[in-house]
């Protein structure tokens, strides 16, 4: 699993700098809630997740919602009386749906009681396709969740086996139908491409299966082999081989073509959606909005102050029971850092990067990027072309530094 940033020590009471408190409410506010439990760990995963074996019998699931609710109460004390109704709530993991729908609903109720929700707030829960059934989906919808995101990853058996996913190829398709029947009209699928042994034909089969579900939002992420994972060990030992860059580019272009033809427009490098089905929570991240992240390892950002919680569930619970903030560290972002991050995030989106805030060097570089065919200018914003999306990291390096 990745280590936490270094930063500086976070105050035990979770208090924020006066400048961040002063700027509260100037940007939309949201919640990320991290549920770190999984029934098993996929071989490629380096997220902050824990199986029952990892917790050595200290399984916190039965009472975990109570601790998340306690952090919501802490947030209310830290943020004071500021009027901060949540525009979005995103419950991720891990596998959040290993908790009962009522437990997840209790956390949502605490957020609503302490902060409120704006009318039409987007409330998302992530789920593995085999962690839900028609009854649990109906219960999730009844508790206030408006959007659900399924980790489909692939529709090909050998690809799922390499990724060590536990569901069958057809289970994600049925889960979308069940979620629709339960009343969810905003459904997302997560896909992964570039798995060792995956051919372009395999990926085409997955893309077509995802489109056929009718889901209004699809994310497609290139597999990154993270150090410390089982998959990284297999690659290092030569047991599996990674696809080359040309195949990865072909996979991305195929997905973009098929999604676009199905009415799913690209709005961020790895995300496509029908109009009105974009993930508003993630858009808030890319625009630099404010959010509080509750749960082990969760990150938060409030008006230029960023912090992150301790990673292990036991350490997280211990701090809350002692009346302390679970924050492990934080950093107060200076204007230069915030400007660089704005470039890094905005360039990835179909909305693009505003040109007015660029200095002379950046503006000259933007003109060169356009001349190279990697971007175009639209309404005084720099927007990547399809070729530029394949080289987005290089474009960011040219503009940000």
C-alpha positions, 0 to 999 in steps of 0.5 A: 500500500502507498505510504502517506505523505510526510507533511507536518503534524496535524493538531490533535483536535483537528483545528485548521488555520485561520485563513482556511476557516475564513474562506469556508463556504466560498467553494462547493463542499462535499464528503468522501467516506472511506470504508476500508474493508474487503472480503479479499484483496485483488492482486493489483490493488494498493488501496487502503483496504483490509481483509478479515485476515489482515485485521487478525480478528479485530474486525471493526465492521459491526461498529464502524459506522458509529466511528465514521459518524463520530468523525462527522461530529468532529468535522462540525466542531472543527468547522464551527457554525459555517453553513456548509450543506454537502453538494456531494457525498461519495462512499468508497473503499474498499467495498462499502457494501460489506456494511449493511445498507442501514449502517451506511444510511446512518452515516449519511443521516449524520452528515445530513443532520450536522451539515445538511444536503443541497437539494438534488445532492449527488450521493454515491456508493461504490460496490463490487457486483457480487457484494449486492443483491436486489434487496440490498440495492433497494435498501441503499436507494431507500436510505438516500443513495442516488448513484452507484458505481460498480467495479466491473473491471472486465467482461473476460474470464481470464482477465478477471482471474489475473486481476483476482476479481471474485465476480463472474463476467456476467455479474456486473451486467446483472447488477446494473439491471438490478440497480435500475430496478431498485430505482437508481437512474445514475449508474457507473461502471469502472473498467481496467485496461492493460491487464497482463495477457489482455488482447485488444479483442478482449478489451473490445469485448469488455467495452461492448459489454459495458456499453450494452448495460446502458450505464450512464457513466463509464470510467476506464483506467489504465492498469498501473502495477504498483510496487508491493502488490502481488501483481508487481511480484508476478511481473518482476518474476516474469510470470506475466508481461505488460502490454506495450505502449502502442497496445495501451493507446489502441485500447484507449482509442477503442474505448473513446470511439465506442463510448462516444458512439453510444452517447457517452462523452469524454469529460476527463481523461478516464471518464465518459458520461451521458449528459447529466450523468457526470460524477459531480463529486469527482468534478469537485476534486478537479476544480479544487473544491472543498471536501472532508474525507472521513475514514482510515487513510481518507484525505481532506481539503479545506480552502488550501489546507490538505490533511490525511487520516491514519491508515489502519482502522484500529488506529483510526478508531483508537484516536476517535475514542480518545476524543482526538482527530484521526488526522496523521498529518497535513500541509498548508498549500502555498499559492504556487503549489495550488497554481501547479495543481490547478494546471495538473487537474484542469488539463485532464478535463474536457473543460480544459485549462483557463488561459487567463491565469497563465504566466508568459512562459506557460502561455508560450508553452500552451501555444507550442502544445497547440502547434504540436496538435496536442491541444486546441483553444476553445473559449479561451481555454486549452483543451486536449485533442485526442492525441493530447489525451494520450500524452497528457502527462507530458503536456502537464509537465510542459505547462506546470513547470 
